[in-house]
Amino acid sequence: MELYWDYIKGKIENPTTDDLMDIMDYIELLAYKNYFDKGLDERFRELVEFLEKNEMVNEMKFIRWRLEIIKAAIMLENKNQEGVSIFRENIKNIEDQDLAFLLSRLKIIFGLYLFKNFNDRSILDEGIDK
């Protein structure tokens, strides 16, 4: 994990669009990892803030949607249910693009935070035959 952090840090200075995709991937990895580690680390916060302020992200809808979903999951950590509506709005955009792997990954991450903070398994139970 440390080697990847060094790689990501090197991308922050003068990022290309590919670098921004790598940074977003790393943010998702940290959100997943931090769920199990019981807390968000400074790296996570630093990278989210970096993408929020980066002007290129405004033009990159896939990164913007993903970032909004991760931020919505963090809202749940603060017991803010507004994150659910933000999640639904942005996940629909990804569903409309038919990005199955990305969709699954984001649903798992958000679903974990939803379950942990509101005991709601609805997203995690999608696809389970009842």
Buried (B, 14 or more C-beta within 10 A) or exposed (E): EEEEEEEBEEBBEEBEEEBBBBBBBBBBBBBBEBBEEEEBEEBBEEBBEBBEEBEEBEEBEBBBBBBBBBBBBBBBBEEEEEBBEBBEEBBEBBEEEEBEEBBEBBBBBBBBBBBBBBEBEEBBEEEEEE
